[in-house]
Amino acid sequence: ALAEKEKSVLNTSIANEKVSLLSTLYSAASAYETAEQQMNSGNYVDAITQLDQIPEGSDLYDDAQQKMAEASAAYKTSVLEQANAYVQSENYPGAISVIEYALTILPDDAELQNELGELQTAHHASVVSAALSESTALQSRGDYTGAMRVLSDAMNAIGEDAQLQAAYATCERLYKDSVVTTAIAESNELQGRNEYIEAMRVLQDAVTAVGDDARLTAELNKCEDNYVDYVSIEVHACLDEDRFEDAMHIVDEAIINFPSNMQLRQLKSEVESQTPKYLLDVNHPYETQGYTEYTDGRKFNMGGQEYSKGFTLARYNYSAYAIFNLNGQYNYLSMVIGHIDGSGDADKTVTIYLDGIIVAEYTIGFKDLPIKITIDLN
């Protein structure tokens, strides 16, 4: 019984091998037939794929290899013609794409490999030539940023190239020179109109555009110096006209623009030292009679105008006075004196003493307008 069972298994195995062989023969024949149809239709890639399925040992193998060579040759001829058509229209990327795909089908074909190398070299040269030509045209119109963009795009497309890199460096230098020259000219024009802050902005914008540049740095320093000189002239003009608040406003604004400038700091100290101080802000009388002080916003009127930070002396028959100790800290004393509105129709006399000595005396008529006086305290 065991022997009979082993015989049955052997017969089944032989039968399976016969079926497999018949199936292989059928598949090879079908593939060969399909390949012939594809070749007749010019579908060489599909024909090559079908022929590649015919196994070695098949009765059709030798014929398939011959047919494979024919299909490969026809396909390569077709590919080269297609690539050449692209080249004729100067479409090197299209030609390269065709050859690269063909090499996935025929990876060991030396002719296709050489053709790919030649196309890549030609494409490289074409891109370089076109980029250099367009860049030169843009530079001639002063469009340096456009020229640099063209060169950069070309390098991104084909990789590093000595010609493109040299052209880019030259273009970048010309662009920088153009920006610097234009900025300096515009800055000088603005400074000629005393528009120093705007001139500084123009120079700073140029630095932002091209980076640090010794010429721009020198112009920025010169512009700042010119601005400080201009501010100094304006401030001293205000001081000469006793416009102390205007002088302080000008110097404070300048310091906002250049907080580290020591000349401006010194100029502010000068303004502070020359700016008069309200007497009642720094001193008060130690002896008074008939004295009324007007501070903290309180006001009185003389000649129809309001005054504050001052004082009045009584309008009655007895003497009124105010005595101050200035401690020798001040050079002069300026004040406006006059008849207090609504205080009667009597004339009054104002006498000023320094260390017990009369240095000035003024008669104030009740109809007179206020007058400004200055007393030399030295």
C-alpha positions in Angstrom: 0.0 0.0 0.0 2.9 2.4 0.8 4.6 1.7 -2.5 1.3 2.4 -4.4 1.0 5.7 -2.6 4.6 6.8 -3.5 3.9 5.9 -7.1 0.8 8.0 -7.1 2.7 11.1 -5.7 5.5 10.7 -8.3 3.0 10.5 -11.2 1.2 13.7 -9.8 4.6 15.6 -9.7 5.4 14.6 -13.3 2.0 15.8 -14.4 2.5 19.2 -12.7 5.9 19.7 -14.3 4.3 19.0 -17.7 1.6 21.5 -17.1 4.1 24.2 -16.0 6.2 23.6 -19.0 3.2 23.9 -21.3 2.2 27.1 -19.5 5.7 28.6 -20.0 5.7 27.7 -23.6 2.4 29.3 -24.1 3.4 32.5 -22.2 6.6 32.7 -24.3 4.7 32.3 -27.5 2.2 34.9 -26.4 4.8 37.4 -25.4 6.7 36.9 -28.7 3.5 37.4 -30.7 2.6 40.5 -28.7 6.1 41.9 -29.1 5.9 41.5 -32.9 2.6 43.4 -32.9 4.0 46.2 -30.8 7.0 46.5 -33.0 4.9 46.7 -36.1 3.0 49.5 -34.4 6.2 51.3 -33.5 5.7 50.7 -29.7 9.3 49.7 -29.2 9.3 50.0 -25.4 6.3 47.7 -25.0 7.9 45.3 -27.4 11.1 45.3 -25.4 9.2 44.6 -22.2 7.4 41.6 -23.8 10.6 40.1 -25.2 12.3 40.5 -21.9 9.7 38.1 -20.4 10.8 35.2 -22.6 13.0 33.0 -20.4 16.4 31.6 -21.4 16.0 27.9 -22.5 12.8 28.7 -24.3 12.7 27.6 -28.0 11.9 31.3 -28.8 14.7 32.7 -26.7 17.3 33.2 -29.5 14.6 34.7 -31.8 13.5 36.9 -28.9 17.1 38.2 -28.3 17.5 39.0 -32.0 14.1 40.7 -32.0 15.1 42.5 -28.8 18.2 43.9 -30.6 16.0 45.1 -33.5 13.5 46.7 -31.1 16.3 48.4 -29.1 18.0 49.8 -32.2 14.7 51.1 -33.6 13.8 52.6 -30.2 17.2 54.3 -29.9 16.9 55.7 -33.4 13.4 57.1 -32.5 14.7 58.5 -29.3 17.7 60.2 -30.9 15.4 61.7 -33.6 13.1 63.0 -30.9 16.0 64.5 -28.9 17.4 66.1 -32.0 14.1 67.7 -32.7 14.2 69.3 -29.2 17.7 70.5 -29.8 16.7 72.1 -33.1 14.2 74.2 -31.1 16.9 74.8 -28.5 14.9 72.9 -25.9 17.8 71.1 -24.2 15.9 70.2 -21.1 13.3 68.3 -23.3 16.1 66.5 -25.2 17.8 65.6 -21.9 14.5 64.3 -20.5 14.0 62.0 -23.5 17.5 60.5 -23.3 17.3 60.1 -19.5 14.0 58.1 -19.9 15.5 56.0 -22.7 18.4 55.1 -20.4 15.9 53.6 -18.0 14.9 51.2 -20.8 18.4 50.7 -22.2 20.6 51.5 -19.2 23.9 50.1 -20.6 23.7 51.8 -24.0 27.0 53.6 -24.5 25.7 55.8 -27.4 22.7 57.1 -25.3 25.1 57.7 -22.4 27.4 59.8 -24.6 24.5 61.6 -26.1 23.3 62.6 -22.6 26.7 63.9 -21.7 26.9 66.0 -24.9 23.4 67.4 -24.3 24.1 68.3 -20.7 27.3 70.1 -21.8 25.4 71.9 -24.6 22.6 72.8 -22.2 25.1 74.2 -19.7 26.8 76.3 -22.3 23.4 77.5 -23.6 22.2 78.6 -20.2 25.5 80.4 -19.4 25.4 82.2 -22.8 21.8 83.3 -22.4 22.2 84.4 -18.8 25.3 86.4 -19.6 23.6 88.1 -22.6 20.5 89.0 -20.7 22.4 90.1 -17.6 24.6 92.5 -19.7 21.5 94.0 -21.3 19.9 94.6 -17.9 23.0 96.1 -16.5 23.2 98.5 -19.5 19.8 99.8 -18.4 20.9 100.1 -14.8 18.8 97.2 -13.6 21.5 95.5 -11.5 19.1 93.6 -9.3 17.4 92.1 -12.3 20.8 91.2 -13.8 21.8 89.4 -10.6 18.5 87.6 -10.4 19.1 86.2 -14.0 22.5 85.0 -13.1 21.3 83.5 -9.8 18.5 81.7 -11.6 21.0 80.3 -14.1 23.3 79.0 -11.4 20.3 77.4 -9.6 19.4 75.7 -12.9 22.9 74.3 -13.8 24.9 74.5 -10.6 28.2 76.3 -10.0 29.8 77.9 -13.0 33.0 80.1 -13.0 31.7 82.4 -15.7 28.4 83.0 -14.0 30.0 83.5 -10.6 32.5 86.0 -12.0 29.7 87.9 -13.8 27.6 87.9 -10.6 30.4 89.3 -8.5 31.0 92.1 -11.1 27.3 92.8 -11.2 27.0 92.9 -7.4 30.0 95.3 -7.2 28.4 97.6 -9.9 25.0 97.5 -8.1 26.7 98.4 -4.8 28.6 101.3 -6.4 25.4 102.5 -8.0 23.4 102.4 -4.7 26.2 104.1 -2.8 26.8 106.8 -5.4 23.1 107.6 -5.7 22.6 107.7 -2.0 25.5 110.0 -1.4 24.3 112.4 -4.2 20.7 112.4 -2.8 22.0 112.9 0.8 24.1 115.9 -0.3 21.2 117.4 -2.0 19.0 117.0 1.1 21.7 118.5 3.3 21.9 121.5 1.0 18.3 122.1 2.1 19.1 121.5 5.7 17.1 118.2 5.7 19.7 116.3 7.6 17.4 113.7 9.2 16.0 112.7 5.8 19.6 112.7 4.4 20.6 110.2 7.2 17.6 108.0 6.3 18.7 107.8 2.7 22.2 106.8 3.7 20.8 104.2 6.2 18.5 102.7 3.5 21.6 102.3 1.3 23.4 100.5 4.1 20.4 98.2 4.5 20.5 97.5 0.7 24.2 96.8 0.3 25.6 96.1 3.7 28.5 97.9 5.5 30.4 100.2 3.2 33.2 102.5 4.2 31.9 105.3 1.9 28.5 105.2 3.4 29.9 105.1 6.9 32.0 108.2 6.2 29.0 110.0 4.7 26.9 109.1 7.8 29.5 110.6 10.1 29.8 113.7 8.0 26.1 114.1 7.8 25.8 113.8 11.6 28.6 116.4 12.1 26.8 118.8 9.6 23.5 118.3 11.5 25.1 119.1 14.8 26.7 122.2 13.4 23.3 123.3 12.0 21.6 122.6 15.3 24.3 124.6 17.1 23.8 127.6 14.9 20.0 127.4 15.4 20.3 127.1 19.1 22.7 130.0 19.5 20.5 132.2 17.3 17.6 131.4 19.8 19.8 132.2 22.8 20.9 135.5 21.2 17.2 136.4 20.9 16.4 135.1 24.5 14.2 132.4 23.0 15.4 129.9 25.5 12.4 127.5 25.3 12.9 127.3 21.5 16.6 126.6 22.0 15.9 123.8 24.4 13.3 122.3 22.1 15.7 122.2 19.2 18.5 120.6 21.2 16.2 118.1 22.8 14.9 117.0 19.4 18.4 116.7 18.1 19.4 114.4 21.1 16.4 112.2 20.3 17.9 111.6 16.8 21.5 111.2 18.1 21.3 110.3 21.8 25.0 109.4 22.0 26.4 112.6 20.4 28.5 114.3 23.1 28.5 117.7 21.3 24.7 117.8 21.6 24.9 116.9 25.2 27.4 119.7 25.8 25.1 122.1 23.8 22.2 121.2 26.0 24.3 122.0 29.1 25.1 125.3 27.6 21.4 126.1 27.0 20.5 125.0 30.5 23.2 127.3 31.9 22.1 130.3 29.8 18.4 129.8 30.3 17.1 132.2 32.9 15.3 130.7 35.9 12.1 132.2 37.3 13.1 133.9 40.5 10.3 132.3 42.5 11.3 128.9 41.3 14.8 129.2 42.9 14.4 131.8 45.7 11.8 133.4 47.9 12.1 136.7 49.9 13.1 136.4 53.6 11.5 139.7 54.5 8.3 141.2 52.9 5.7 143.8 53.4 2.6 144.2 51.2 3.9 141.2 49.2 1.6 138.8 47.4 3.1 135.8 45.5 1.5 134.4 42.3 2.6 130.9 41.7 0.9 127.5 41.1 -1.1 128.9 38.2 -2.4 132.0 39.9 -2.3 135.1 37.7 -2.5 138.9 37.9 -2.8 141.6 35.2 -0.7 144.5 34.0 -1.5 146.5 30.9 -4.3 144.1 30.0 -2.0 141.0 30.0 -1.9 138.1 32.4 1.3 137.3 34.3 2.2 134.4 36.6 5.3 133.3 38.6 5.6 136.8 39.9 4.6 139.0 42.8 2.8 142.2 43.6 3.6 144.9 46.2 0.7 146.5 48.1 -1.1 149.4 46.5 -1.6 151.4 49.7 0.1 154.5 51.2 2.7 152.7 53.3 5.9 151.2 51.7 5.9 147.7 50.4 9.0 145.6 49.8 10.5 142.2 49.2 14.1 141.3 50.3 15.9 138.4 48.7 19.2 136.7 49.4 20.7 135.6 46.1 24.0 134.3 47.5 25.9 135.7 44.6 24.7 132.8 42.3 23.3 134.9 39.4 24.6 137.4 36.9 21.5 139.4 36.1 17.9 139.8 37.0 15.3 140.6 34.3 11.7 141.4 35.2 8.6 143.1 33.9 7.3 145.9 36.1 4.1 147.9 35.8 0.9 149.2 37.3 -1.5 146.5 38.5 -4.8 146.7 36.6 -7.6 147.9 38.7 -5.4 149.1 41.6 -6.2 152.8 41.4 -4.9 155.9 39.7 -1.8 156.7 41.8 1.7 156.7 40.3 4.3 154.6 42.2 8.0 154.4 42.4 10.0 151.1 42.3 13.4 151.2 43.9 15.9 148.4 43.6 18.8 147.9 46.1 21.8 145.6 45.8 23.5 145.1 49.2 21.9 148.3 50.5 22.9 150.4 47.5 20.3 151.9 45.2 21.1 150.6 41.6 17.8 151.5 39.9 14.7 153.5 40.4 11.6 153.6 38.2 8.4 155.7 38.3 5.4 153.8 37.3 2.4 155.9 36.1 -1.0 154.3 36.5 -1.6 154.7 32.7 1.8 153.4 31.7 2.3 150.0 30.0 4.6 147.5 31.7 8.3 147.6 30.9 11.0 145.0 30.9 14.1 145.9 33.0 17.4 144.1 33.5 19.6 144.6 36.5 23.3 143.6 36.4 23.9 141.7 39.7 27.7 141.9 39.4 
